């Protein structure tokens, strides 16, 4: 029996790859999404999780960035 799953190849630096693996293992997005860890800069993820993953990464990056408009007042 063959299992077929649509995936997206992600090319990133090792730190982002490690974050993706952590999010996958901790099921932060509700389920596991890493299909295959290929090497230090490539990872194959489930196509269905991409919009949710993008939203989560945007939220994380936003929380790490200072709001520059607060410094103007």
mmJSON file of the N, C-alpha and C atoms, coordinates in Angstrom:
{"data_MODEL":{"atom_site":{
"group_PDB":["ATOM","ATOM","ATOM","ATOM","ATOM","ATOM","ATOM","ATOM","ATOM","ATOM","ATOM","ATOM","ATOM","ATOM","ATOM","ATOM","ATOM","ATOM","ATOM","ATOM","ATOM","ATOM","ATOM","ATOM","ATOM","ATOM","ATOM","ATOM","ATOM","ATOM","ATOM","ATOM","ATOM","ATOM","ATOM","ATOM","ATOM","ATOM","ATOM","ATOM","ATOM","ATOM","ATOM","ATOM","ATOM","ATOM","ATOM","ATOM","ATOM","ATOM","ATOM","ATOM","ATOM","ATOM","ATOM","ATOM","ATOM","ATOM","ATOM","ATOM","ATOM","ATOM","ATOM","ATOM","ATOM","ATOM","ATOM","ATOM","ATOM","ATOM","ATOM","ATOM","ATOM","ATOM","ATOM","ATOM","ATOM","ATOM","ATOM","ATOM","ATOM","ATOM","ATOM","ATOM","ATOM","ATOM","ATOM","ATOM","ATOM","ATOM","ATOM","ATOM","ATOM","ATOM","ATOM","ATOM","ATOM","ATOM","ATOM","ATOM","ATOM","ATOM","ATOM","ATOM","ATOM","ATOM","ATOM","ATOM","ATOM","ATOM","ATOM","ATOM","ATOM","ATOM","ATOM","ATOM","ATOM","ATOM","ATOM","ATOM","ATOM","ATOM","ATOM","ATOM","ATOM","ATOM","ATOM","ATOM","ATOM","ATOM","ATOM","ATOM","ATOM","ATOM","ATOM","ATOM","ATOM","ATOM","ATOM","ATOM","ATOM","ATOM","ATOM","ATOM","ATOM","ATOM","ATOM","ATOM","ATOM","ATOM","ATOM","ATOM","ATOM","ATOM","ATOM","ATOM","ATOM","ATOM","ATOM","ATOM","ATOM","ATOM","ATOM","ATOM","ATOM","ATOM","ATOM","ATOM","ATOM","ATOM","ATOM","ATOM","ATOM","ATOM","ATOM","ATOM","ATOM","ATOM","ATOM","ATOM","ATOM","ATOM","ATOM","ATOM","ATOM","ATOM","ATOM","ATOM","ATOM","ATOM","ATOM","ATOM","ATOM","ATOM","ATOM","ATOM","ATOM","ATOM","ATOM","ATOM","ATOM","ATOM","ATOM","ATOM","ATOM","ATOM","ATOM","ATOM","ATOM","ATOM","ATOM","ATOM","ATOM","ATOM","ATOM","ATOM","ATOM","ATOM","ATOM"],
"id":[1,2,3,4,5,6,7,8,9,10,11,12,13,14,15,16,17,18,19,20,21,22,23,24,25,26,27,28,29,30,31,32,33,34,35,36,37,38,39,40,41,42,43,44,45,46,47,48,49,50,51,52,53,54,55,56,57,58,59,60,61,62,63,64,65,66,67,68,69,70,71,72,73,74,75,76,77,78,79,80,81,82,83,84,85,86,87,88,89,90,91,92,93,94,95,96,97,98,99,100,101,102,103,104,105,106,107,108,109,110,111,112,113,114,115,116,117,118,119,120,121,122,123,124,125,126,127,128,129,130,131,132,133,134,135,136,137,138,139,140,141,142,143,144,145,146,147,148,149,150,151,152,153,154,155,156,157,158,159,160,161,162,163,164,165,166,167,168,169,170,171,172,173,174,175,176,177,178,179,180,181,182,183,184,185,186,187,188,189,190,191,192,193,194,195,196,197,198,199,200,201,202,203,204,205,206,207,208,209,210,211,212,213,214,215,216,217,218,219],
"type_symbol":["N","C","C","N","C","C","N","C","C","N","C","C","N","C","C","N","C","C","N","C","C","N","C","C","N","C","C","N","C","C","N","C","C","N","C","C","N","C","C","N","C","C","N","C","C","N","C","C","N","C","C","N","C","C","N","C","C","N","C","C","N","C","C","N","C","C","N","C","C","N","C","C","N","C","C","N","C","C","N","C","C","N","C","C","N","C","C","N","C","C","N","C","C","N","C","C","N","C","C","N","C","C","N","C","C","N","C","C","N","C","C","N","C","C","N","C","C","N","C","C","N","C","C","N","C","C","N","C","C","N","C","C","N","C","C","N","C","C","N","C","C","N","C","C","N","C","C","N","C","C","N","C","C","N","C","C","N","C","C","N","C","C","N","C","C","N","C","C","N","C","C","N","C","C","N","C","C","N","C","C","N","C","C","N","C","C","N","C","C","N","C","C","N","C","C","N","C","C","N","C","C","N","C","C","N","C","C","N","C","C","N","C","C","N","C","C","N","C","C"],
"label_atom_id":["N","CA","C","N","CA","C","N","CA","C","N","CA","C","N","CA","C","N","CA","C","N","CA","C","N","CA","C","N","CA","C","N","CA","C","N","CA","C","N","CA","C","N","CA","C","N","CA","C","N","CA","C","N","CA","C","N","CA","C","N","CA","C","N","CA","C","N","CA","C","N","CA","C","N","CA","C","N","CA","C","N","CA","C","N","CA","C","N","CA","C","N","CA","C","N","CA","C","N","CA","C","N","CA","C","N","CA","C","N","CA","C","N","CA","C","N","CA","C","N","CA","C","N","CA","C","N","CA","C","N","CA","C","N","CA","C","N","CA","C","N","CA","C","N","CA","C","N","CA","C","N","CA","C","N","CA","C","N","CA","C","N","CA","C","N","CA","C","N","CA","C","N","CA","C","N","CA","C","N","CA","C","N","CA","C","N","CA","C","N","CA","C","N","CA","C","N","CA","C","N","CA","C","N","CA","C","N","CA","C","N","CA","C","N","CA","C","N","CA","C","N","CA","C","N","CA","C","N","CA","C","N","CA","C","N","CA","C","N","CA","C","N","CA","C","N","CA","C","N","CA","C","N","CA","C"],
"label_alt_id":[null,null,null,null,null,null,null,null,null,null,null,null,null,null,null,null,null,null,null,null,null,null,null,null,null,null,null,null,null,null,null,null,null,null,null,null,null,null,null,null,null,null,null,null,null,null,null,null,null,null,null,null,null,null,null,null,null,null,null,null,null,null,null,null,null,null,null,null,null,null,null,null,null,null,null,null,null,null,null,null,null,null,null,null,null,null,null,null,null,null,null,null,null,null,null,null,null,null,null,null,null,null,null,null,null,null,null,null,null,null,null,null,null,null,null,null,null,null,null,null,null,null,null,null,null,null,null,null,null,null,null,null,null,null,null,null,null,null,null,null,null,null,null,null,null,null,null,null,null,null,null,null,null,null,null,null,null,null,null,null,null,null,null,null,null,null,null,null,null,null,null,null,null,null,null,null,null,null,null,null,null,null,null,null,null,null,null,null,null,null,null,null,null,null,null,null,null,null,null,null,null,null,null,null,null,null,null,null,null,null,null,null,null,null,null,null,null,null,null],
"label_comp_id":["UNK","UNK","UNK","UNK","UNK","UNK","UNK","UNK","UNK","UNK","UNK","UNK","UNK","UNK","UNK","UNK","UNK","UNK","UNK","UNK","UNK","UNK","UNK","UNK","UNK","UNK","UNK","UNK","UNK","UNK","UNK","UNK","UNK","UNK","UNK","UNK","UNK","UNK","UNK","UNK","UNK","UNK","UNK","UNK","UNK","UNK","UNK","UNK","UNK","UNK","UNK","UNK","UNK","UNK","UNK","UNK","UNK","UNK","UNK","UNK","UNK","UNK","UNK","UNK","UNK","UNK","UNK","UNK","UNK","UNK","UNK","UNK","UNK","UNK","UNK","UNK","UNK","UNK","UNK","UNK","UNK","UNK","UNK","UNK","UNK","UNK","UNK","UNK","UNK","UNK","UNK","UNK","UNK","UNK","UNK","UNK","UNK","UNK","UNK","UNK","UNK","UNK","UNK","UNK","UNK","UNK","UNK","UNK","UNK","UNK","UNK","UNK","UNK","UNK","UNK","UNK","UNK","UNK","UNK","UNK","UNK","UNK","UNK","UNK","UNK","UNK","UNK","UNK","UNK","UNK","UNK","UNK","UNK","UNK","UNK","UNK","UNK","UNK","UNK","UNK","UNK","UNK","UNK","UNK","UNK","UNK","UNK","UNK","UNK","UNK","UNK","UNK","UNK","UNK","UNK","UNK","UNK","UNK","UNK","UNK","UNK","UNK","UNK","UNK","UNK","UNK","UNK","UNK","UNK","UNK","UNK","UNK","UNK","UNK","UNK","UNK","UNK","UNK","UNK","UNK","UNK","UNK","UNK","UNK","UNK","UNK","UNK","UNK","UNK","UNK","UNK","UNK","UNK","UNK","UNK","UNK","UNK","UNK","UNK","UNK","UNK","UNK","UNK","UNK","UNK","UNK","UNK","UNK","UNK","UNK","UNK","UNK","UNK","UNK","UNK","UNK","UNK","UNK","UNK"],
"label_asym_id":["A","A","A","A","A","A","A","A","A","A","A","A","A","A","A","A","A","A","A","A","A","A","A","A","A","A","A","A","A","A","A","A","A","A","A","A","A","A","A","A","A","A","A","A","A","A","A","A","A","A","A","A","A","A","A","A","A","A","A","A","A","A","A","A","A","A","A","A","A","A","A","A","A","A","A","A","A","A","A","A","A","A","A","A","A","A","A","A","A","A","A","A","A","A","A","A","A","A","A","A","A","A","A","A","A","A","A","A","A","A","A","A","A","A","A","A","A","A","A","A","A","A","A","A","A","A","A","A","A","A","A","A","A","A","A","A","A","A","A","A","A","A","A","A","A","A","A","A","A","A","A","A","A","A","A","A","A","A","A","A","A","A","A","A","A","A","A","A","A","A","A","A","A","A","A","A","A","A","A","A","A","A","A","A","A","A","A","A","A","A","A","A","A","A","A","A","A","A","A","A","A","A","A","A","A","A","A","A","A","A","A","A","A","A","A","A","A","A","A"],
"label_entity_id":["1","1","1","1","1","1","1","1","1","1","1","1","1","1","1","1","1","1","1","1","1","1","1","1","1","1","1","1","1","1","1","1","1","1","1","1","1","1","1","1","1","1","1","1","1","1","1","1","1","1","1","1","1","1","1","1","1","1","1","1","1","1","1","1","1","1","1","1","1","1","1","1","1","1","1","1","1","1","1","1","1","1","1","1","1","1","1","1","1","1","1","1","1","1","1","1","1","1","1","1","1","1","1","1","1","1","1","1","1","1","1","1","1","1","1","1","1","1","1","1","1","1","1","1","1","1","1","1","1","1","1","1","1","1","1","1","1","1","1","1","1","1","1","1","1","1","1","1","1","1","1","1","1","1","1","1","1","1","1","1","1","1","1","1","1","1","1","1","1","1","1","1","1","1","1","1","1","1","1","1","1","1","1","1","1","1","1","1","1","1","1","1","1","1","1","1","1","1","1","1","1","1","1","1","1","1","1","1","1","1","1","1","1","1","1","1","1","1","1"],
"label_seq_id":[1,1,1,2,2,2,3,3,3,4,4,4,5,5,5,6,6,6,7,7,7,8,8,8,9,9,9,10,10,10,11,11,11,12,12,12,13,13,13,14,14,14,15,15,15,16,16,16,17,17,17,18,18,18,19,19,19,20,20,20,21,21,21,22,22,22,23,23,23,24,24,24,25,25,25,26,26,26,27,27,27,28,28,28,29,29,29,30,30,30,31,31,31,32,32,32,33,33,33,34,34,34,35,35,35,36,36,36,37,37,37,38,38,38,39,39,39,40,40,40,41,41,41,42,42,42,43,43,43,44,44,44,45,45,45,46,46,46,47,47,47,48,48,48,49,49,49,50,50,50,51,51,51,52,52,52,53,53,53,54,54,54,55,55,55,56,56,56,57,57,57,58,58,58,59,59,59,60,60,60,61,61,61,62,62,62,63,63,63,64,64,64,65,65,65,66,66,66,67,67,67,68,68,68,69,69,69,70,70,70,71,71,71,72,72,72,73,73,73],
"pdbx_PDB_ins_code":[null,null,null,null,null,null,null,null,null,null,null,null,null,null,null,null,null,null,null,null,null,null,null,null,null,null,null,null,null,null,null,null,null,null,null,null,null,null,null,null,null,null,null,null,null,null,null,null,null,null,null,null,null,null,null,null,null,null,null,null,null,null,null,null,null,null,null,null,null,null,null,null,null,null,null,null,null,null,null,null,null,null,null,null,null,null,null,null,null,null,null,null,null,null,null,null,null,null,null,null,null,null,null,null,null,null,null,null,null,null,null,null,null,null,null,null,null,null,null,null,null,null,null,null,null,null,null,null,null,null,null,null,null,null,null,null,null,null,null,null,null,null,null,null,null,null,null,null,null,null,null,null,null,null,null,null,null,null,null,null,null,null,null,null,null,null,null,null,null,null,null,null,null,null,null,null,null,null,null,null,null,null,null,null,null,null,null,null,null,null,null,null,null,null,null,null,null,null,null,null,null,null,null,null,null,null,null,null,null,null,null,null,null,null,null,null,null,null,null],
"Cartn_x":[0.841,0.0,0.886,0.506,1.267,0.454,1.101,0.462,0.965,0.05,0.409,-0.087,0.798,0.445,1.084,0.322,0.887,1.709,2.899,3.783,4.378,4.991,5.672,7.114,8.051,9.461,9.815,10.32,10.703,12.221,12.783,14.221,14.397,15.162,15.325,16.679,17.013,18.253,18.031,19.115,18.977,18.14,18.192,17.405,15.904,15.478,14.06,13.63,14.499,14.19,13.967,14.818,14.678,13.354,12.954,11.675,10.518,10.576,9.522,9.41,10.544,10.536,9.938,10.289,9.723,8.202,7.727,6.282,5.577,6.233,5.667,5.596,6.707,6.77,5.865,5.709,4.857,3.39,3.13,1.766,1.121,1.924,1.458,0.363,0.407,-0.586,-1.754,-1.82,-2.936,-2.642,-1.627,-1.265,0.173,0.697,2.038,1.941,2.941,2.89,4.173,5.25,6.499,6.367,6.507,6.446,7.811,8.884,10.237,11.254,12.205,13.34,14.425,14.76,15.669,17.129,17.465,18.818,18.729,19.849,19.875,19.112,18.874,18.204,16.94,16.533,15.334,14.455,13.152,12.178,10.902,10.279,9.044,7.886,6.922,5.79,4.477,3.448,2.11,1.565,1.082,0.571,-0.592,-1.42,-2.622,-2.31,-1.134,-0.802,-0.182,0.194,0.934,0.238,-1.056,-1.678,-1.654,-1.877,-1.862,-0.444,0.536,1.935,2.374,2.014,2.364,1.784,0.537,-0.113,0.604,0.955,1.639,3.015,3.761,5.088,4.99,3.988,3.78,3.507,2.67,2.362,3.616,4.418,5.639,6.62,6.787,7.718,7.228,5.926,5.347,5.557,5.436,5.609,7.068,7.992,9.412,9.88,9.106,9.486,8.908,9.736,9.197,8.31,7.308,6.415,7.061,7.552,8.278,7.38,6.085,5.187,5.039,5.279,5.213,6.323,7.447,8.579,8.397,7.449,7.256,6.444,5.74,4.863,5.492],
"Cartn_y":[-1.18,0.0,1.244,2.217,3.454,4.594,5.373,6.566,7.778,8.597,9.799,11.006,11.984,13.2,14.367,15.431,16.611,17.377,17.772,18.483,19.707,20.518,21.728,21.636,21.849,21.856,23.239,23.28,24.545,24.597,25.687,25.927,27.054,26.813,27.808,27.608,28.523,28.361,27.314,26.785,25.735,26.151,27.425,27.882,27.798,28.211,28.13,26.672,25.845,24.415,23.821,24.203,23.717,24.193,25.431,25.946,25.151,24.864,24.079,22.686,22.065,20.738,20.824,21.873,22.057,22.235,23.087,23.302,21.999,21.199,19.91,18.95,18.8,17.841,18.228,19.537,19.997,20.108,19.858,19.944,21.302,22.345,23.709,24.115,23.601,23.958,22.975,22.087,21.159,19.756,19.605,18.272,18.296,17.12,17.039,17.395,18.099,18.545,18.286,17.907,17.607,16.232,16.205,14.944,14.272,15.068,14.51,15.612,15.344,16.237,15.782,16.641,16.235,16.492,17.715,18.059,19.309,19.952,21.101,22.32,22.399,23.584,23.265,22.006,21.614,20.704,20.967,20.171,20.107,18.958,18.774,18.803,19.715,19.845,19.61,19.278,19.038,20.331,20.238,21.411,22.077,21.29,21.811,22.746,22.624,23.397,24.755,24.98,26.19,27.488,27.696,28.962,29.151,28.076,28.15,28.427,27.783,27.976,29.406,29.947,31.333,32.295,32.079,32.942,32.856,31.654,31.458,32.108,31.945,32.554,34.075,34.626,36.076,36.584,35.87,36.258,36.221,35.179,35.052,36.17,36.476,37.53,38.898,39.112,40.371,40.56,39.494,39.592,39.852,39.503,39.73,41.11,41.761,43.063,44.173,45.138,46.263,47.134,47.713,48.612,49.995,50.416,51.68,52.887,52.758,53.901,54.241,53.293,53.582,54.538,54.498,55.352,56.784,57.039,58.375,59.269,58.713,59.509,59.774],
"Cartn_z":[0.0,0.0,0.0,-0.784,-0.91,-0.312,0.537,1.091,0.332,-0.141,-0.884,-0.109,0.04,0.755,0.025,-0.216,-0.864,0.158,-0.269,0.631,-0.026,0.812,0.366,0.852,-0.062,0.303,0.833,2.058,2.684,2.751,2.235,2.352,3.357,4.404,5.464,6.136,7.039,7.784,8.888,9.456,10.472,11.687,12.068,13.223,12.933,11.75,11.388,11.249,10.711,10.6,11.987,12.927,14.297,14.911,14.634,15.119,14.519,13.227,12.581,13.197,13.464,14.083,15.487,16.23,17.574,17.512,16.603,16.464,16.092,15.272,14.869,16.055,16.769,17.872,19.03,19.27,20.372,19.956,18.679,18.121,18.401,18.348,18.587,17.606,16.402,15.384,15.352,16.329,16.421,15.94,15.123,14.636,14.13,13.874,13.288,11.806,11.294,9.905,9.137,9.811,9.112,8.471,7.152,6.42,6.456,6.224,6.183,6.436,7.326,7.53,6.552,5.606,4.531,4.864,5.235,5.659,6.527,6.783,7.694,7.185,5.886,5.344,4.56,4.533,3.781,4.623,4.555,5.293,4.457,4.423,3.669,4.659,4.427,5.339,4.598,5.348,4.809,4.2,2.974,2.248,2.982,3.641,4.296,5.461,6.075,7.271,6.933,5.681,5.298,5.729,5.463,5.896,7.415,8.158,9.62,10.107,9.498,9.867,9.584,8.429,8.1,9.128,9.513,10.501,11.853,12.28,13.558,13.54,12.455,12.357,12.336,11.642,11.64,13.049,13.798,15.179,16.043,15.878,16.669,16.349,15.066,14.667,15.138,15.066,15.518,17.016,17.781,19.23,19.603,18.723,18.981,18.535,17.673,17.136,17.998,18.382,19.155,18.276,18.872,18.148,18.129,16.982,16.864,17.08,16.85,17.046,18.519,19.431,20.864,21.284,20.596,20.944,20.466,19.578,19.03,19.952,20.902,21.767,23.091],
"occupancy":[1.0,1.0,1.0,1.0,1.0,1.0,1.0,1.0,1.0,1.0,1.0,1.0,1.0,1.0,1.0,1.0,1.0,1.0,1.0,1.0,1.0,1.0,1.0,1.0,1.0,1.0,1.0,1.0,1.0,1.0,1.0,1.0,1.0,1.0,1.0,1.0,1.0,1.0,1.0,1.0,1.0,1.0,1.0,1.0,1.0,1.0,1.0,1.0,1.0,1.0,1.0,1.0,1.0,1.0,1.0,1.0,1.0,1.0,1.0,1.0,1.0,1.0,1.0,1.0,1.0,1.0,1.0,1.0,1.0,1.0,1.0,1.0,1.0,1.0,1.0,1.0,1.0,1.0,1.0,1.0,1.0,1.0,1.0,1.0,1.0,1.0,1.0,1.0,1.0,1.0,1.0,1.0,1.0,1.0,1.0,1.0,1.0,1.0,1.0,1.0,1.0,1.0,1.0,1.0,1.0,1.0,1.0,1.0,1.0,1.0,1.0,1.0,1.0,1.0,1.0,1.0,1.0,1.0,1.0,1.0,1.0,1.0,1.0,1.0,1.0,1.0,1.0,1.0,1.0,1.0,1.0,1.0,1.0,1.0,1.0,1.0,1.0,1.0,1.0,1.0,1.0,1.0,1.0,1.0,1.0,1.0,1.0,1.0,1.0,1.0,1.0,1.0,1.0,1.0,1.0,1.0,1.0,1.0,1.0,1.0,1.0,1.0,1.0,1.0,1.0,1.0,1.0,1.0,1.0,1.0,1.0,1.0,1.0,1.0,1.0,1.0,1.0,1.0,1.0,1.0,1.0,1.0,1.0,1.0,1.0,1.0,1.0,1.0,1.0,1.0,1.0,1.0,1.0,1.0,1.0,1.0,1.0,1.0,1.0,1.0,1.0,1.0,1.0,1.0,1.0,1.0,1.0,1.0,1.0,1.0,1.0,1.0,1.0,1.0,1.0,1.0,1.0,1.0,1.0],
"B_iso_or_equiv":[0.0,0.0,0.0,0.0,0.0,0.0,0.0,0.0,0.0,0.0,0.0,0.0,0.0,0.0,0.0,0.0,0.0,0.0,0.0,0.0,0.0,0.0,0.0,0.0,0.0,0.0,0.0,0.0,0.0,0.0,0.0,0.0,0.0,0.0,0.0,0.0,0.0,0.0,0.0,0.0,0.0,0.0,0.0,0.0,0.0,0.0,0.0,0.0,0.0,0.0,0.0,0.0,0.0,0.0,0.0,0.0,0.0,0.0,0.0,0.0,0.0,0.0,0.0,0.0,0.0,0.0,0.0,0.0,0.0,0.0,0.0,0.0,0.0,0.0,0.0,0.0,0.0,0.0,0.0,0.0,0.0,0.0,0.0,0.0,0.0,0.0,0.0,0.0,0.0,0.0,0.0,0.0,0.0,0.0,0.0,0.0,0.0,0.0,0.0,0.0,0.0,0.0,0.0,0.0,0.0,0.0,0.0,0.0,0.0,0.0,0.0,0.0,0.0,0.0,0.0,0.0,0.0,0.0,0.0,0.0,0.0,0.0,0.0,0.0,0.0,0.0,0.0,0.0,0.0,0.0,0.0,0.0,0.0,0.0,0.0,0.0,0.0,0.0,0.0,0.0,0.0,0.0,0.0,0.0,0.0,0.0,0.0,0.0,0.0,0.0,0.0,0.0,0.0,0.0,0.0,0.0,0.0,0.0,0.0,0.0,0.0,0.0,0.0,0.0,0.0,0.0,0.0,0.0,0.0,0.0,0.0,0.0,0.0,0.0,0.0,0.0,0.0,0.0,0.0,0.0,0.0,0.0,0.0,0.0,0.0,0.0,0.0,0.0,0.0,0.0,0.0,0.0,0.0,0.0,0.0,0.0,0.0,0.0,0.0,0.0,0.0,0.0,0.0,0.0,0.0,0.0,0.0,0.0,0.0,0.0,0.0,0.0,0.0,0.0,0.0,0.0,0.0,0.0,0.0],
"pdbx_formal_charge":[null,null,null,null,null,null,null,null,null,null,null,null,null,null,null,null,null,null,null,null,null,null,null,null,null,null,null,null,null,null,null,null,null,null,null,null,null,null,null,null,null,null,null,null,null,null,null,null,null,null,null,null,null,null,null,null,null,null,null,null,null,null,null,null,null,null,null,null,null,null,null,null,null,null,null,null,null,null,null,null,null,null,null,null,null,null,null,null,null,null,null,null,null,null,null,null,null,null,null,null,null,null,null,null,null,null,null,null,null,null,null,null,null,null,null,null,null,null,null,null,null,null,null,null,null,null,null,null,null,null,null,null,null,null,null,null,null,null,null,null,null,null,null,null,null,null,null,null,null,null,null,null,null,null,null,null,null,null,null,null,null,null,null,null,null,null,null,null,null,null,null,null,null,null,null,null,null,null,null,null,null,null,null,null,null,null,null,null,null,null,null,null,null,null,null,null,null,null,null,null,null,null,null,null,null,null,null,null,null,null,null,null,null,null,null,null,null,null,null],
"auth_seq_id":[1,1,1,2,2,2,3,3,3,4,4,4,5,5,5,6,6,6,7,7,7,8,8,8,9,9,9,10,10,10,11,11,11,12,12,12,13,13,13,14,14,14,15,15,15,16,16,16,17,17,17,18,18,18,19,19,19,20,20,20,21,21,21,22,22,22,23,23,23,24,24,24,25,25,25,26,26,26,27,27,27,28,28,28,29,29,29,30,30,30,31,31,31,32,32,32,33,33,33,34,34,34,35,35,35,36,36,36,37,37,37,38,38,38,39,39,39,40,40,40,41,41,41,42,42,42,43,43,43,44,44,44,45,45,45,46,46,46,47,47,47,48,48,48,49,49,49,50,50,50,51,51,51,52,52,52,53,53,53,54,54,54,55,55,55,56,56,56,57,57,57,58,58,58,59,59,59,60,60,60,61,61,61,62,62,62,63,63,63,64,64,64,65,65,65,66,66,66,67,67,67,68,68,68,69,69,69,70,70,70,71,71,71,72,72,72,73,73,73],
"auth_comp_id":["UNK","UNK","UNK","UNK","UNK","UNK","UNK","UNK","UNK","UNK","UNK","UNK","UNK","UNK","UNK","UNK","UNK","UNK","UNK","UNK","UNK","UNK","UNK","UNK","UNK","UNK","UNK","UNK","UNK","UNK","UNK","UNK","UNK","UNK","UNK","UNK","UNK","UNK","UNK","UNK","UNK","UNK","UNK","UNK","UNK","UNK","UNK","UNK","UNK","UNK","UNK","UNK","UNK","UNK","UNK","UNK","UNK","UNK","UNK","UNK","UNK","UNK","UNK","UNK","UNK","UNK","UNK","UNK","UNK","UNK","UNK","UNK","UNK","UNK","UNK","UNK","UNK","UNK","UNK","UNK","UNK","UNK","UNK","UNK","UNK","UNK","UNK","UNK","UNK","UNK","UNK","UNK","UNK","UNK","UNK","UNK","UNK","UNK","UNK","UNK","UNK","UNK","UNK","UNK","UNK","UNK","UNK","UNK","UNK","UNK","UNK","UNK","UNK","UNK","UNK","UNK","UNK","UNK","UNK","UNK","UNK","UNK","UNK","UNK","UNK","UNK","UNK","UNK","UNK","UNK","UNK","UNK","UNK","UNK","UNK","UNK","UNK","UNK","UNK","UNK","UNK","UNK","UNK","UNK","UNK","UNK","UNK","UNK","UNK","UNK","UNK","UNK","UNK","UNK","UNK","UNK","UNK","UNK","UNK","UNK","UNK","UNK","UNK","UNK","UNK","UNK","UNK","UNK","UNK","UNK","UNK","UNK","UNK","UNK","UNK","UNK","UNK","UNK","UNK","UNK","UNK","UNK","UNK","UNK","UNK","UNK","UNK","UNK","UNK","UNK","UNK","UNK","UNK","UNK","UNK","UNK","UNK","UNK","UNK","UNK","UNK","UNK","UNK","UNK","UNK","UNK","UNK","UNK","UNK","UNK","UNK","UNK","UNK","UNK","UNK","UNK","UNK","UNK","UNK"],
"auth_asym_id":["A","A","A","A","A","A","A","A","A","A","A","A","A","A","A","A","A","A","A","A","A","A","A","A","A","A","A","A","A","A","A","A","A","A","A","A","A","A","A","A","A","A","A","A","A","A","A","A","A","A","A","A","A","A","A","A","A","A","A","A","A","A","A","A","A","A","A","A","A","A","A","A","A","A","A","A","A","A","A","A","A","A","A","A","A","A","A","A","A","A","A","A","A","A","A","A","A","A","A","A","A","A","A","A","A","A","A","A","A","A","A","A","A","A","A","A","A","A","A","A","A","A","A","A","A","A","A","A","A","A","A","A","A","A","A","A","A","A","A","A","A","A","A","A","A","A","A","A","A","A","A","A","A","A","A","A","A","A","A","A","A","A","A","A","A","A","A","A","A","A","A","A","A","A","A","A","A","A","A","A","A","A","A","A","A","A","A","A","A","A","A","A","A","A","A","A","A","A","A","A","A","A","A","A","A","A","A","A","A","A","A","A","A","A","A","A","A","A","A"],
"auth_atom_id":["N","CA","C","N","CA","C","N","CA","C","N","CA","C","N","CA","C","N","CA","C","N","CA","C","N","CA","C","N","CA","C","N","CA","C","N","CA","C","N","CA","C","N","CA","C","N","CA","C","N","CA","C","N","CA","C","N","CA","C","N","CA","C","N","CA","C","N","CA","C","N","CA","C","N","CA","C","N","CA","C","N","CA","C","N","CA","C","N","CA","C","N","CA","C","N","CA","C","N","CA","C","N","CA","C","N","CA","C","N","CA","C","N","CA","C","N","CA","C","N","CA","C","N","CA","C","N","CA","C","N","CA","C","N","CA","C","N","CA","C","N","CA","C","N","CA","C","N","CA","C","N","CA","C","N","CA","C","N","CA","C","N","CA","C","N","CA","C","N","CA","C","N","CA","C","N","CA","C","N","CA","C","N","CA","C","N","CA","C","N","CA","C","N","CA","C","N","CA","C","N","CA","C","N","CA","C","N","CA","C","N","CA","C","N","CA","C","N","CA","C","N","CA","C","N","CA","C","N","CA","C","N","CA","C","N","CA","C","N","CA","C","N","CA","C","N","CA","C","N","CA","C","N","CA","C"],
"pdbx_PDB_model_num":[1,1,1,1,1,1,1,1,1,1,1,1,1,1,1,1,1,1,1,1,1,1,1,1,1,1,1,1,1,1,1,1,1,1,1,1,1,1,1,1,1,1,1,1,1,1,1,1,1,1,1,1,1,1,1,1,1,1,1,1,1,1,1,1,1,1,1,1,1,1,1,1,1,1,1,1,1,1,1,1,1,1,1,1,1,1,1,1,1,1,1,1,1,1,1,1,1,1,1,1,1,1,1,1,1,1,1,1,1,1,1,1,1,1,1,1,1,1,1,1,1,1,1,1,1,1,1,1,1,1,1,1,1,1,1,1,1,1,1,1,1,1,1,1,1,1,1,1,1,1,1,1,1,1,1,1,1,1,1,1,1,1,1,1,1,1,1,1,1,1,1,1,1,1,1,1,1,1,1,1,1,1,1,1,1,1,1,1,1,1,1,1,1,1,1,1,1,1,1,1,1,1,1,1,1,1,1,1,1,1,1,1,1,1,1,1,1,1,1]
}}}
